[in-house]
């Protein structure tokens, strides 16, 4: 099938009349869509909460461990001439 034949076949398919959709299908789709939106919203809130908790934990760790400060020396030089 070459390109003009494919284009003609697509035009024939698109020009057909749309079959009617059953009424009970609409209510089912709306219910599922609402459920999907609630799940996405809950997942988004959970991710923000997790990000906030990780940020707080990092800040607390950084304030207590102070990784930017050089650790104290384990040995001291001998004291002379006192």
PyMOL Python script that loads the backbone (N, CA, C, O; Angstrom):
from pymol import cmd

cmd.read_pdbstr("""\
ATOM      1  N   UNK A   1       0.854  -1.168   0.000  1.00  0.00           N
ATOM      2  CA  UNK A   1       0.000   0.000   0.000  1.00  0.00           C
ATOM      3  C   UNK A   1       0.901   1.232   0.000  1.00  0.00           C
ATOM      4  O   UNK A   1       1.715   1.426   0.902  1.00  0.00           O
ATOM      5  N   UNK A   2       0.734   2.061  -1.035  1.00  0.00           N
ATOM      6  CA  UNK A   2       1.562   3.251  -1.112  1.00  0.00           C
ATOM      7  C   UNK A   2       0.904   4.420  -0.359  1.00  0.00           C
ATOM      8  O   UNK A   2      -0.184   4.281   0.200  1.00  0.00           O
ATOM      9  N   UNK A   3       1.567   5.538  -0.359  1.00  0.00           N
ATOM     10  CA  UNK A   3       1.118   6.673   0.458  1.00  0.00           C
ATOM     11  C   UNK A   3      -0.264   7.201   0.050  1.00  0.00           C
ATOM     12  O   UNK A   3      -1.095   7.409   0.933  1.00  0.00           O
ATOM     13  N   UNK A   4      -0.548   7.423  -1.213  1.00  0.00           N
ATOM     14  CA  UNK A   4      -1.890   7.924  -1.576  1.00  0.00           C
ATOM     15  C   UNK A   4      -3.009   6.958  -1.166  1.00  0.00           C
ATOM     16  O   UNK A   4      -4.083   7.388  -0.747  1.00  0.00           O
ATOM     17  N   UNK A   5      -2.751   5.664  -1.288  1.00  0.00           N
ATOM     18  CA  UNK A   5      -3.768   4.694  -0.878  1.00  0.00           C
ATOM     19  C   UNK A   5      -3.994   4.740   0.634  1.00  0.00           C
ATOM     20  O   UNK A   5      -5.129   4.632   1.098  1.00  0.00           O
ATOM     21  N   UNK A   6      -2.918   4.901   1.397  1.00  0.00           N
ATOM     22  CA  UNK A   6      -3.059   5.001   2.858  1.00  0.00           C
ATOM     23  C   UNK A   6      -3.836   6.252   3.228  1.00  0.00           C
ATOM     24  O   UNK A   6      -4.711   6.209   4.092  1.00  0.00           O
ATOM     25  N   UNK A   7      -3.521   7.369   2.577  1.00  0.00           N
ATOM     26  CA  UNK A   7      -4.229   8.609   2.865  1.00  0.00           C
ATOM     27  C   UNK A   7      -5.708   8.485   2.520  1.00  0.00           C
ATOM     28  O   UNK A   7      -6.561   8.968   3.265  1.00  0.00           O
ATOM     29  N   UNK A   8      -6.012   7.853   1.418  1.00  0.00           N
ATOM     30  CA  UNK A   8      -7.409   7.661   1.031  1.00  0.00           C
ATOM     31  C   UNK A   8      -8.123   6.761   2.044  1.00  0.00           C
ATOM     32  O   UNK A   8      -9.279   7.007   2.386  1.00  0.00           O
ATOM     33  N   UNK A   9      -7.436   5.721   2.525  1.00  0.00           N
ATOM     34  CA  UNK A   9      -8.052   4.835   3.514  1.00  0.00           C
ATOM     35  C   UNK A   9      -8.316   5.578   4.817  1.00  0.00           C
ATOM     36  O   UNK A   9      -9.356   5.382   5.446  1.00  0.00           O
ATOM     37  N   UNK A  10      -7.393   6.418   5.218  1.00  0.00           N
ATOM     38  CA  UNK A  10      -7.580   7.203   6.444  1.00  0.00           C
ATOM     39  C   UNK A  10      -8.733   8.175   6.273  1.00  0.00           C
ATOM     40  O   UNK A  10      -9.531   8.348   7.194  1.00  0.00           O
ATOM     41  N   UNK A  11      -8.840   8.816   5.111  1.00  0.00           N
ATOM     42  CA  UNK A  11      -9.959   9.741   4.865  1.00  0.00           C
ATOM     43  C   UNK A  11     -11.297   9.004   4.912  1.00  0.00           C
ATOM     44  O   UNK A  11     -12.264   9.529   5.462  1.00  0.00           O
ATOM     45  N   UNK A  12     -11.370   7.811   4.351  1.00  0.00           N
ATOM     46  CA  UNK A  12     -12.612   7.036   4.387  1.00  0.00           C
ATOM     47  C   UNK A  12     -12.987   6.705   5.830  1.00  0.00           C
ATOM     48  O   UNK A  12     -14.155   6.798   6.207  1.00  0.00           O
ATOM     49  N   UNK A  13     -11.995   6.318   6.636  1.00  0.00           N
ATOM     50  CA  UNK A  13     -12.273   5.980   8.039  1.00  0.00           C
ATOM     51  C   UNK A  13     -12.754   7.209   8.796  1.00  0.00           C
ATOM     52  O   UNK A  13     -13.689   7.120   9.592  1.00  0.00           O
ATOM     53  N   UNK A  14     -12.120   8.363   8.552  1.00  0.00           N
ATOM     54  CA  UNK A  14     -12.486   9.572   9.290  1.00  0.00           C
ATOM     55  C   UNK A  14     -13.824  10.153   8.850  1.00  0.00           C
ATOM     56  O   UNK A  14     -14.469  10.859   9.625  1.00  0.00           O
ATOM     57  N   UNK A  15     -14.253   9.874   7.628  1.00  0.00           N
ATOM     58  CA  UNK A  15     -15.525  10.403   7.133  1.00  0.00           C
ATOM     59  C   UNK A  15     -16.715   9.553   7.547  1.00  0.00           C
ATOM     60  O   UNK A  15     -17.857   9.974   7.365  1.00  0.00           O
ATOM     61  N   UNK A  16     -16.483   8.383   8.092  1.00  0.00           N
ATOM     62  CA  UNK A  16     -17.590   7.539   8.534  1.00  0.00           C
ATOM     63  C   UNK A  16     -18.336   8.201   9.679  1.00  0.00           C
ATOM     64  O   UNK A  16     -17.785   9.027  10.406  1.00  0.00           O
ATOM     65  N   UNK A  17     -19.582   7.827   9.822  1.00  0.00           N
ATOM     66  CA  UNK A  17     -20.388   8.338  10.930  1.00  0.00           C
ATOM     67  C   UNK A  17     -19.887   7.728  12.240  1.00  0.00           C
ATOM     68  O   UNK A  17     -19.504   6.560  12.298  1.00  0.00           O
ATOM     69  N   UNK A  18     -19.903   8.549  13.281  1.00  0.00           N
ATOM     70  CA  UNK A  18     -19.446   8.090  14.584  1.00  0.00           C
ATOM     71  C   UNK A  18     -20.534   7.207  15.200  1.00  0.00           C
ATOM     72  O   UNK A  18     -21.692   7.619  15.255  1.00  0.00           O
ATOM     73  N   UNK A  19     -20.189   6.011  15.661  1.00  0.00           N
ATOM     74  CA  UNK A  19     -21.213   5.158  16.265  1.00  0.00           C
ATOM     75  C   UNK A  19     -21.678   5.756  17.590  1.00  0.00           C
ATOM     76  O   UNK A  19     -20.889   6.377  18.303  1.00  0.00           O
ATOM     77  N   UNK A  20     -22.954   5.572  17.921  1.00  0.00           N
ATOM     78  CA  UNK A  20     -23.461   6.129  19.172  1.00  0.00           C
ATOM     79  C   UNK A  20     -22.829   5.440  20.389  1.00  0.00           C
ATOM     80  O   UNK A  20     -22.562   4.239  20.379  1.00  0.00           O
ATOM     81  N   UNK A  21     -22.602   6.234  21.426  1.00  0.00           N
ATOM     82  CA  UNK A  21     -22.010   5.718  22.659  1.00  0.00           C
ATOM     83  C   UNK A  21     -23.136   5.445  23.648  1.00  0.00           C
ATOM     84  O   UNK A  21     -24.006   6.297  23.829  1.00  0.00           O
ATOM     85  N   UNK A  22     -23.144   4.281  24.293  1.00  0.00           N
ATOM     86  CA  UNK A  22     -24.199   3.992  25.268  1.00  0.00           C
ATOM     87  C   UNK A  22     -24.174   4.983  26.434  1.00  0.00           C
ATOM     88  O   UNK A  22     -23.103   5.417  26.857  1.00  0.00           O
ATOM     89  N   UNK A  23     -25.354   5.340  26.953  1.00  0.00           N
ATOM     90  CA  UNK A  23     -25.472   6.318  28.020  1.00  0.00           C
ATOM     91  C   UNK A  23     -24.823   5.850  29.312  1.00  0.00           C
ATOM     92  O   UNK A  23     -24.224   6.662  30.018  1.00  0.00           O
ATOM     93  N   UNK A  24     -24.921   4.567  29.644  1.00  0.00           N
ATOM     94  CA  UNK A  24     -24.332   4.084  30.903  1.00  0.00           C
ATOM     95  C   UNK A  24     -22.802   4.129  30.868  1.00  0.00           C
ATOM     96  O   UNK A  24     -22.154   4.123  31.915  1.00  0.00           O
ATOM     97  N   UNK A  25     -22.239   4.172  29.683  1.00  0.00           N
ATOM     98  CA  UNK A  25     -20.787   4.252  29.560  1.00  0.00           C
ATOM     99  C   UNK A  25     -20.273   5.614  30.040  1.00  0.00           C
ATOM    100  O   UNK A  25     -19.184   5.704  30.606  1.00  0.00           O
ATOM    101  N   UNK A  26     -21.061   6.674  29.812  1.00  0.00           N
ATOM    102  CA  UNK A  26     -20.655   8.021  30.225  1.00  0.00           C
ATOM    103  C   UNK A  26     -20.484   8.096  31.746  1.00  0.00           C
ATOM    104  O   UNK A  26     -19.485   8.629  32.229  1.00  0.00           O
ATOM    105  N   UNK A  27     -21.434   7.578  32.489  1.00  0.00           N
ATOM    106  CA  UNK A  27     -21.355   7.623  33.951  1.00  0.00           C
ATOM    107  C   UNK A  27     -20.155   6.828  34.451  1.00  0.00           C
ATOM    108  O   UNK A  27     -19.483   7.247  35.393  1.00  0.00           O
ATOM    109  N   UNK A  28     -19.884   5.693  33.832  1.00  0.00           N
ATOM    110  CA  UNK A  28     -18.748   4.868  34.236  1.00  0.00           C
ATOM    111  C   UNK A  28     -17.429   5.595  33.969  1.00  0.00           C
ATOM    112  O   UNK A  28     -16.513   5.546  34.789  1.00  0.00           O
ATOM    113  N   UNK A  29     -17.337   6.261  32.832  1.00  0.00           N
ATOM    114  CA  UNK A  29     -16.121   6.996  32.481  1.00  0.00           C
ATOM    115  C   UNK A  29     -15.909   8.165  33.433  1.00  0.00           C
ATOM    116  O   UNK A  29     -14.777   8.423  33.843  1.00  0.00           O
ATOM    117  N   UNK A  30     -16.970   8.876  33.795  1.00  0.00           N
ATOM    118  CA  UNK A  30     -16.855   9.997  34.723  1.00  0.00           C
ATOM    119  C   UNK A  30     -16.408   9.504  36.089  1.00  0.00           C
ATOM    120  O   UNK A  30     -15.562  10.131  36.727  1.00  0.00           O
ATOM    121  N   UNK A  31     -16.965   8.388  36.546  1.00  0.00           N
ATOM    122  CA  UNK A  31     -16.582   7.828  37.849  1.00  0.00           C
ATOM    123  C   UNK A  31     -15.114   7.425  37.847  1.00  0.00           C
ATOM    124  O   UNK A  31     -14.386   7.728  38.792  1.00  0.00           O
ATOM    125  N   UNK A  32     -14.675   6.744  36.794  1.00  0.00           N
ATOM    126  CA  UNK A  32     -13.275   6.327  36.724  1.00  0.00           C
ATOM    127  C   UNK A  32     -12.339   7.529  36.602  1.00  0.00           C
ATOM    128  O   UNK A  32     -11.254   7.539  37.184  1.00  0.00           O
ATOM    129  N   UNK A  33     -12.762   8.532  35.850  1.00  0.00           N
ATOM    130  CA  UNK A  33     -11.939   9.723  35.712  1.00  0.00           C
ATOM    131  C   UNK A  33     -11.789  10.449  37.033  1.00  0.00           C
ATOM    132  O   UNK A  33     -10.705  10.934  37.356  1.00  0.00           O
ATOM    133  N   UNK A  34     -12.876  10.530  37.808  1.00  0.00           N
ATOM    134  CA  UNK A  34     -12.808  11.156  39.126  1.00  0.00           C
ATOM    135  C   UNK A  34     -11.885  10.396  40.052  1.00  0.00           C
ATOM    136  O   UNK A  34     -11.110  10.988  40.804  1.00  0.00           O
ATOM    137  N   UNK A  35     -11.974   9.089  39.992  1.00  0.00           N
ATOM    138  CA  UNK A  35     -11.088   8.255  40.821  1.00  0.00           C
ATOM    139  C   UNK A  35      -9.634   8.457  40.432  1.00  0.00           C
ATOM    140  O   UNK A  35      -8.762   8.545  41.296  1.00  0.00           O
ATOM    141  N   UNK A  36      -9.373   8.532  39.140  1.00  0.00           N
ATOM    142  CA  UNK A  36      -7.999   8.747  38.671  1.00  0.00           C
ATOM    143  C   UNK A  36      -7.475  10.096  39.142  1.00  0.00           C
ATOM    144  O   UNK A  36      -6.325  10.204  39.567  1.00  0.00           O
ATOM    145  N   UNK A  37      -8.319  11.132  39.069  1.00  0.00           N
ATOM    146  CA  UNK A  37      -7.886  12.454  39.526  1.00  0.00           C
ATOM    147  C   UNK A  37      -7.604  12.458  41.025  1.00  0.00           C
ATOM    148  O   UNK A  37      -6.630  13.067  41.468  1.00  0.00           O
ATOM    149  N   UNK A  38      -8.444  11.788  41.811  1.00  0.00           N
ATOM    150  CA  UNK A  38      -8.206  11.725  43.258  1.00  0.00           C
ATOM    151  C   UNK A  38      -6.914  10.990  43.565  1.00  0.00           C
ATOM    152  O   UNK A  38      -6.164  11.404  44.449  1.00  0.00           O
ATOM    153  N   UNK A  39      -6.644   9.907  42.851  1.00  0.00           N
ATOM    154  CA  UNK A  39      -5.392   9.163  43.066  1.00  0.00           C
ATOM    155  C   UNK A  39      -4.183  10.013  42.711  1.00  0.00           C
ATOM    156  O   UNK A  39      -3.192  10.023  43.442  1.00  0.00           O
ATOM    157  N   UNK A  40      -4.257  10.722  41.599  1.00  0.00           N
ATOM    158  CA  UNK A  40      -3.136  11.581  41.203  1.00  0.00           C
ATOM    159  C   UNK A  40      -2.917  12.689  42.229  1.00  0.00           C
ATOM    160  O   UNK A  40      -1.780  13.004  42.580  1.00  0.00           O
ATOM    161  N   UNK A  41      -4.016  13.280  42.708  1.00  0.00           N
ATOM    162  CA  UNK A  41      -3.896  14.343  43.705  1.00  0.00           C
ATOM    163  C   UNK A  41      -3.283  13.797  44.990  1.00  0.00           C
ATOM    164  O   UNK A  41      -2.425  14.441  45.593  1.00  0.00           O
ATOM    165  N   UNK A  42      -3.721  12.614  45.410  1.00  0.00           N
ATOM    166  CA  UNK A  42      -3.162  12.007  46.624  1.00  0.00           C
ATOM    167  C   UNK A  42      -1.682  11.676  46.432  1.00  0.00           C
ATOM    168  O   UNK A  42      -0.878  11.893  47.338  1.00  0.00           O
ATOM    169  N   UNK A  43      -1.323  11.158  45.275  1.00  0.00           N
ATOM    170  CA  UNK A  43       0.081  10.827  45.014  1.00  0.00           C
ATOM    171  C   UNK A  43       0.928  12.097  44.996  1.00  0.00           C
ATOM    172  O   UNK A  43       2.046  12.105  45.511  1.00  0.00           O
ATOM    173  N   UNK A  44       0.402  13.166  44.408  1.00  0.00           N
ATOM    174  CA  UNK A  44       1.136  14.429  44.370  1.00  0.00           C
ATOM    175  C   UNK A  44       1.330  14.983  45.777  1.00  0.00           C
ATOM    176  O   UNK A  44       2.416  15.455  46.114  1.00  0.00           O
ATOM    177  N   UNK A  45       0.283  14.929  46.598  1.00  0.00           N
ATOM    178  CA  UNK A  45       0.412  15.409  47.975  1.00  0.00           C
ATOM    179  C   UNK A  45       1.399  14.569  48.767  1.00  0.00           C
ATOM    180  O   UNK A  45       2.172  15.095  49.567  1.00  0.00           O
ATOM    181  N   UNK A  46       1.368  13.254  48.539  1.00  0.00           N
ATOM    182  CA  UNK A  46       2.303  12.372  49.230  1.00  0.00           C
ATOM    183  C   UNK A  46       3.743  12.678  48.824  1.00  0.00           C
ATOM    184  O   UNK A  46       4.640  12.674  49.667  1.00  0.00           O
ATOM    185  N   UNK A  47       3.967  12.939  47.549  1.00  0.00           N
ATOM    186  CA  UNK A  47       5.316  13.277  47.097  1.00  0.00           C
ATOM    187  C   UNK A  47       5.782  14.601  47.692  1.00  0.00           C
ATOM    188  O   UNK A  47       6.943  14.715  48.084  1.00  0.00           O
ATOM    189  N   UNK A  48       4.903  15.611  47.771  1.00  0.00           N
ATOM    190  CA  UNK A  48       5.282  16.882  48.393  1.00  0.00           C
ATOM    191  C   UNK A  48       5.588  16.684  49.869  1.00  0.00           C
ATOM    192  O   UNK A  48       6.544  17.257  50.391  1.00  0.00           O
ATOM    193  N   UNK A  49       4.773  15.871  50.545  1.00  0.00           N
ATOM    194  CA  UNK A  49       5.007  15.599  51.957  1.00  0.00           C
ATOM    195  C   UNK A  49       6.346  14.891  52.152  1.00  0.00           C
ATOM    196  O   UNK A  49       7.099  15.222  53.068  1.00  0.00           O
ATOM    197  N   UNK A  50       6.638  13.925  51.295  1.00  0.00           N
ATOM    198  CA  UNK A  50       7.906  13.213  51.371  1.00  0.00           C
ATOM    199  C   UNK A  50       9.082  14.161  51.114  1.00  0.00           C
ATOM    200  O   UNK A  50      10.097  14.091  51.808  1.00  0.00           O
ATOM    201  N   UNK A  51       8.950  15.034  50.135  1.00  0.00           N
ATOM    202  CA  UNK A  51      10.005  16.009  49.847  1.00  0.00           C
ATOM    203  C   UNK A  51      10.212  16.941  51.036  1.00  0.00           C
ATOM    204  O   UNK A  51      11.352  17.248  51.385  1.00  0.00           O
ATOM    205  N   UNK A  52       9.134  17.394  51.661  1.00  0.00           N
ATOM    206  CA  UNK A  52       9.226  18.254  52.828  1.00  0.00           C
ATOM    207  C   UNK A  52       9.917  17.525  53.982  1.00  0.00           C
ATOM    208  O   UNK A  52      10.777  18.099  54.649  1.00  0.00           O
ATOM    209  N   UNK A  53       9.544  16.261  54.220  1.00  0.00           N
ATOM    210  CA  UNK A  53      10.152  15.492  55.307  1.00  0.00           C
ATOM    211  C   UNK A  53      11.643  15.281  55.062  1.00  0.00           C
ATOM    212  O   UNK A  53      12.439  15.388  55.995  1.00  0.00           O
ATOM    213  N   UNK A  54      12.026  14.987  53.841  1.00  0.00           N
ATOM    214  CA  UNK A  54      13.442  14.802  53.515  1.00  0.00           C
ATOM    215  C   UNK A  54      14.204  16.106  53.708  1.00  0.00           C
ATOM    216  O   UNK A  54      15.326  16.102  54.215  1.00  0.00           O
ATOM    217  N   UNK A  55      13.605  17.215  53.308  1.00  0.00           N
ATOM    218  CA  UNK A  55      14.256  18.512  53.478  1.00  0.00           C
ATOM    219  C   UNK A  55      14.455  18.832  54.951  1.00  0.00           C
ATOM    220  O   UNK A  55      15.530  19.282  55.348  1.00  0.00           O
ATOM    221  N   UNK A  56      13.430  18.603  55.763  1.00  0.00           N
ATOM    222  CA  UNK A  56      13.547  18.860  57.199  1.00  0.00           C
ATOM    223  C   UNK A  56      14.606  17.953  57.812  1.00  0.00           C
ATOM    224  O   UNK A  56      15.415  18.405  58.622  1.00  0.00           O
ATOM    225  N   UNK A  57      14.608  16.686  57.437  1.00  0.00           N
ATOM    226  CA  UNK A  57      15.606  15.762  57.975  1.00  0.00           C
ATOM    227  C   UNK A  57      17.018  16.203  57.579  1.00  0.00           C
ATOM    228  O   UNK A  57      17.936  16.135  58.398  1.00  0.00           O
ATOM    229  N   UNK A  58      17.199  16.647  56.354  1.00  0.00           N
ATOM    230  CA  UNK A  58      18.515  17.109  55.926  1.00  0.00           C
ATOM    231  C   UNK A  58      18.952  18.346  56.698  1.00  0.00           C
ATOM    232  O   UNK A  58      20.108  18.443  57.110  1.00  0.00           O
ATOM    233  N   UNK A  59      18.046  19.284  56.895  1.00  0.00           N
ATOM    234  CA  UNK A  59      18.394  20.509  57.627  1.00  0.00           C
ATOM    235  C   UNK A  59      18.758  20.177  59.069  1.00  0.00           C
ATOM    236  O   UNK A  59      19.732  20.710  59.600  1.00  0.00           O
ATOM    237  N   UNK A  60      17.989  19.306  59.702  1.00  0.00           N
ATOM    238  CA  UNK A  60      18.302  18.918  61.083  1.00  0.00           C
ATOM    239  C   UNK A  60      19.655  18.225  61.142  1.00  0.00           C
ATOM    240  O   UNK A  60      20.461  18.513  62.026  1.00  0.00           O
ATOM    241  N   UNK A  61      19.911  17.312  60.208  1.00  0.00           N
ATOM    242  CA  UNK A  61      21.208  16.629  60.189  1.00  0.00           C
ATOM    243  C   UNK A  61      22.344  17.635  59.977  1.00  0.00           C
ATOM    244  O   UNK A  61      23.372  17.566  60.651  1.00  0.00           O
ATOM    245  N   UNK A  62      22.155  18.566  59.042  1.00  0.00           N
ATOM    246  CA  UNK A  62      23.213  19.533  58.751  1.00  0.00           C
ATOM    247  C   UNK A  62      23.483  20.431  59.951  1.00  0.00           C
ATOM    248  O   UNK A  62      24.633  20.785  60.210  1.00  0.00           O
ATOM    249  N   UNK A  63      22.446  20.801  60.682  1.00  0.00           N
ATOM    250  CA  UNK A  63      22.654  21.658  61.847  1.00  0.00           C
ATOM    251  C   UNK A  63      23.312  20.917  63.001  1.00  0.00           C
ATOM    252  O   UNK A  63      24.050  21.525  63.775  1.00  0.00           O
ATOM    253  N   UNK A  64      23.064  19.626  63.133  1.00  0.00           N
ATOM    254  CA  UNK A  64      23.674  18.876  64.234  1.00  0.00           C
ATOM    255  C   UNK A  64      25.059  18.355  63.863  1.00  0.00           C
ATOM    256  O   UNK A  64      25.956  18.384  64.706  1.00  0.00           O
ATOM    257  N   UNK A  65      25.266  17.887  62.655  1.00  0.00           N
ATOM    258  CA  UNK A  65      26.547  17.308  62.266  1.00  0.00           C
ATOM    259  C   UNK A  65      27.540  18.378  61.807  1.00  0.00           C
ATOM    260  O   UNK A  65      28.751  18.189  61.913  1.00  0.00           O
ATOM    261  N   UNK A  66      27.032  19.486  61.303  1.00  0.00           N
ATOM    262  CA  UNK A  66      27.863  20.580  60.789  1.00  0.00           C
ATOM    263  C   UNK A  66      28.978  20.052  59.885  1.00  0.00           C
ATOM    264  O   UNK A  66      30.155  20.153  60.234  1.00  0.00           O
ATOM    265  N   UNK A  67      28.619  19.490  58.726  1.00  0.00           N
ATOM    266  CA  UNK A  67      29.623  18.888  57.852  1.00  0.00           C
ATOM    267  C   UNK A  67      30.579  19.896  57.220  1.00  0.00           C
ATOM    268  O   UNK A  67      31.611  19.494  56.682  1.00  0.00           O
ATOM    269  N   UNK A  68      30.277  21.167  57.268  1.00  0.00           N
ATOM    270  CA  UNK A  68      31.153  22.181  56.679  1.00  0.00           C
ATOM    271  C   UNK A  68      32.309  22.559  57.602  1.00  0.00           C
ATOM    272  O   UNK A  68      33.242  23.241  57.177  1.00  0.00           O
ATOM    273  N   UNK A  69      32.254  22.120  58.870  1.00  0.00           N
ATOM    274  CA  UNK A  69      33.315  22.441  59.818  1.00  0.00           C
ATOM    275  C   UNK A  69      34.347  21.314  59.789  1.00  0.00           C
ATOM    276  O   UNK A  69      33.997  20.133  59.785  1.00  0.00           O
ATOM    277  N   UNK A  70      35.606  21.695  59.768  1.00  0.00           N
ATOM    278  CA  UNK A  70      36.677  20.702  59.765  1.00  0.00           C
ATOM    279  C   UNK A  70      36.710  20.016  61.128  1.00  0.00           C
ATOM    280  O   UNK A  70      36.655  20.692  62.155  1.00  0.00           O
ATOM    281  N   UNK A  71      36.799  18.688  61.156  1.00  0.00           N
ATOM    282  CA  UNK A  71      36.804  17.992  62.438  1.00  0.00           C
ATOM    283  C   UNK A  71      38.071  18.333  63.232  1.00  0.00           C
ATOM    284  O   UNK A  71      39.109  18.632  62.642  1.00  0.00           O
ATOM    285  N   UNK A  72      37.990  18.290  64.549  1.00  0.00           N
ATOM    286  CA  UNK A  72      39.173  18.620  65.349  1.00  0.00           C
ATOM    287  C   UNK A  72      40.274  17.581  65.157  1.00  0.00           C
ATOM    288  O   UNK A  72      40.020  16.412  64.863  1.00  0.00           O
ATOM    289  N   UNK A  73      41.464  18.041  65.329  1.00  0.00           N
ATOM    290  CA  UNK A  73      42.627  17.179  65.170  1.00  0.00           C
ATOM    291  C   UNK A  73      42.646  16.133  66.285  1.00  0.00           C
ATOM    292  O   UNK A  73      42.272  16.431  67.420  1.00  0.00           O
ATOM    293  N   UNK A  74      43.071  14.933  65.973  1.00  0.00           N
ATOM    294  CA  UNK A  74      43.123  13.863  66.960  1.00  0.00           C
ATOM    295  C   UNK A  74      44.401  13.927  67.796  1.00  0.00           C
ATOM    296  O   UNK A  74      44.434  13.426  68.920  1.00  0.00           O
ATOM    297  N   UNK A  75      45.427  14.529  67.263  1.00  0.00           N
ATOM    298  CA  UNK A  75      46.690  14.660  68.011  1.00  0.00           C
ATOM    299  C   UNK A  75      47.026  16.124  68.166  1.00  0.00           C
ATOM    300  O   UNK A  75      46.683  16.935  67.306  1.00  0.00           O
ATOM    301  N   UNK A  76      47.676  16.465  69.222  1.00  0.00           N
ATOM    302  CA  UNK A  76      48.097  17.846  69.437  1.00  0.00           C
ATOM    303  C   UNK A  76      49.612  17.917  69.382  1.00  0.00           C
ATOM    304  O   UNK A  76      50.285  16.971  69.792  1.00  0.00           O
ATOM    305  N   UNK A  77      50.149  18.981  68.901  1.00  0.00           N
ATOM    306  CA  UNK A  77      51.593  19.106  68.853  1.00  0.00           C
ATOM    307  C   UNK A  77      52.144  19.252  70.288  1.00  0.00           C
ATOM    308  O   UNK A  77      51.455  19.773  71.165  1.00  0.00           O
ATOM    309  N   UNK A  78      53.336  18.810  70.511  1.00  0.00           N
ATOM    310  CA  UNK A  78      53.906  18.946  71.863  1.00  0.00           C
ATOM    311  C   UNK A  78      54.114  20.410  72.235  1.00  0.00           C
ATOM    312  O   UNK A  78      54.448  21.238  71.387  1.00  0.00           O
ATOM    313  N   UNK A  79      53.917  20.709  73.484  1.00  0.00           N
ATOM    314  CA  UNK A  79      54.084  22.065  73.965  1.00  0.00           C
ATOM    315  C   UNK A  79      55.523  22.228  74.446  1.00  0.00           C
ATOM    316  O   UNK A  79      55.994  21.424  75.250  1.00  0.00           O
ATOM    317  N   UNK A  80      56.237  23.265  73.964  1.00  0.00           N
ATOM    318  CA  UNK A  80      57.630  23.506  74.322  1.00  0.00           C
ATOM    319  C   UNK A  80      57.789  24.936  74.835  1.00  0.00           C
ATOM    320  O   UNK A  80      56.986  25.821  74.541  1.00  0.00           O
ATOM    321  N   UNK A  81      58.796  25.117  75.569  1.00  0.00           N
ATOM    322  CA  UNK A  81      59.185  26.443  76.057  1.00  0.00           C
ATOM    323  C   UNK A  81      58.107  27.104  76.907  1.00  0.00           C
ATOM    324  O   UNK A  81      57.733  28.254  76.672  1.00  0.00           O
ATOM    325  N   UNK A  82      57.630  26.389  77.864  1.00  0.00           N
ATOM    326  CA  UNK A  82      56.690  27.003  78.820  1.00  0.00           C
ATOM    327  C   UNK A  82      57.408  27.290  80.058  1.00  0.00           C
ATOM    328  O   UNK A  82      56.819  27.809  81.007  1.00  0.00           O
TER     329      UNK A  82
END
""", "prot")
cmd.dss("prot")
cmd.show_as("cartoon", "prot")
cmd.util.cbc("prot")
cmd.orient("prot")
